[in-house]
């Protein structure tokens, strides 16, 4: 079907972008388009059966850029491509783009259906708030340049900034908001200056010609304020009405419109000077409040805090062969690091030695391990499955990428933020009530004094804006997140705080959670190991990241590491490999298949070479500092359970810390731990699982709140909701208590917001408060709430000795 080109003086609206067709109108499929670009986008969507895009929002599109044939040629350069991508394997590539054009639900729908436009796009997911698009695609069939050109062709050209390829973009204030604020401020100042004669009672001079002239100038000055500066409020209210919903912008728009038309009527009819100064002041102070809100949200960007807070360490191999654990943030390009079985690779690196079998399920969703050859690049986020490998660091610190993994939807629990829901519901009914009060004030005063009626009507609509109410929960939880972070308790998001406050049952793992490596004593009982056997045992233990393996390995001396083959670790049971042609097994009695019974009251690790039981390592575990106090405090408010993969040899020792009423389960596999969490939840218990992040990933994810203990090891797990530094384990009861306190602070901030509105409304309905004063008080109410919750959370933290 050919497009018809028509020339007409009558304005026609473009079906795709909604702009006026000024120069020419292209008609295609009985629809009008302002340019070839908009028509082309419609054709692309129509051919791929994606016209539902237009059903979600009318005229949602963005006109694609013109003349971009060679604009993206630089994306053929592989060095540039390597700087932009997040991940790459033999088939797929992952990349994240910033798309400033995203503005509505249609944009989200279209961008998440890109696979229909090109089958080589595996998945696309949009973060609407950040306007970021995360893409997974087959780079053999679709190059990065072609992908960018595809996005540009439908009006969503990515903004690529090479001055900051680290993707650590700082949150910026919307420039258009600054422009609108500037225009509103300019108009506000000038209208007030032109209104000075009225303020000082000089209008009695009867210089009507000047009064009329100044009045008309004030109307001209107020037009850009109404049309441009207030455009976001007008659009928001219009969209809400179109969708038959109510939002907080509707009463604001009603007040603005009432002010404007009443003022124009008074000026034109020479009955008064109007209230255009109040109108400009209202918009100015509302926009000022919006800038304040955006700046504060930028401060609350928790993602930036992760980079300094993540307690992840990595084992670095020095030139003399010494292995030292250091923070990931201290890794430098060229360092050699050791990654054991089940450890996550924290930085982009090159494989130097070992058999790498990388599980990229955290990154791509593919669970099958990929074998990597020596000299090949390995991206951050992959997990080693098998023997320990050596990597050469190619990029310093990739915490920001690990943060993306932690926040990935695959590991996000479907726990709705209750206070976000309550805030939305309250705001909705609050708006209806305010509109009713405003109209009631208008009708009451109309027959008494029309000027007071207008003042009362607009003041009620302005001062009672529920903005402060909507800010209560996010600002409270934002500050609580920072306080927890300063105390080395790192939460994934604000929803975790609310879930912590609801917990009724706490389930502990034992090894690596209640026990600590420091001060633990180990003794070996059995056949004396010769040099070959010692080398074999040490080489196998070095491959594992399990706390017991690392603890036993640390006690061995005078060994020489040798090559291990066919390494395998069975979670919660043991490890096995072939060393010098012999099968070496280390683990539990069942795992090494021994019939010997151990009467010791400690944890035991058996060693078997070929079919001969060599002996056992007997561990006298050291429990965490102040464990007795922590357990006593917790069991006053929670039901406590202990679920361990070890045998029950330490049950008597544990009874010193726990009461007999607490449930004990031993010899539990990771699957059994997960099942036990489910059973508790089926009994309507809200469960917090506290584990070491290695064997407990399933249970951590299943629980309402999964807390991973970190102690000088790479225990990062996307499945957990929080990371607790082992140094602050004794503060655990305080953290639960403080989470409940933060909920009470949110409720208190709701009360403060309501009291503010009640006091303000009592003056507004009497006509004793001018609209401009109400506009000044509105952002002040937001500031009041922010100051209140900040002081309340900080003060309660100090009183509870959390901070």
Buried (B, 14 or more C-beta within 10 A) or exposed (E): EEBEEEEEEEEBBBBBBBBEBEEBBBBBEEBBBBBBBBBBBBBBBBEEEBEEBBEBBEBBBBBBEEEEEEBBEEBEEEEBBEEBBBBBBEBBBBBBBBBEBBBBEBBBBBBBBBBEBBEBBBBBBBBEEBBBBBBBBBBEEBBBBBBBBBBBBBBBBBEBEEEEEEBEEEBEEEEEBEEBBEBBBBBBBBBBEBBEBBEEEEBEEEEEEEBEEBBEBBBEBBEBBBEBBBEBBBEBBEBBEEEEEBBBBBBBBBBBBBBBEBBBEBBEEEEBBBBBBBBBBBBBBBBBBBBBBBEBBEEBEBBBBBBEBBBBBBBBBEEEEEEEEBBBBEBEEEBBBBBBBBBBBBBBBBBBBBBBBBBBBBBBEEEEBBEBEEEEBBBBBBBBBBBBBBBBBBBBBBBBBBBBBBBBEEBBBEBEBBBBEBBEEBBBEBBEBBBEBBBBBBEBBBEEEBBBBBBBBBBBBBBBBBBBBBBBBBBBBBBBBBBBBEBBBBBBBBBBBBBBBBBBBBBBBBBBBBBBBEEBEBEBEEEEBEEBBBBBBBBBBBBBBBBBBBBBBEBBEEBEEEEBEEBBBEBBBBBBBBBBEEBBBBBBBEBBEBEEEBEBEBBBBBBBBEEEBBBBBBBBBBBBBEBEEBBBBBBEEBBBBBBBBBBEBBBEEBEEBBEEEBBBBBBBBBEBBBBBBEEBBEEEBBBBBBBBBBBBBBBBBBBBBBBBBBBBBBBBBBBBBBBBBBEBBBBBBBBBBBBBBBBEBBEBBBEBBBEBBEEBBEBBBBBEBBBBBBBBBBBBBBBBBBEBBBEBBBEBBEEBEBB
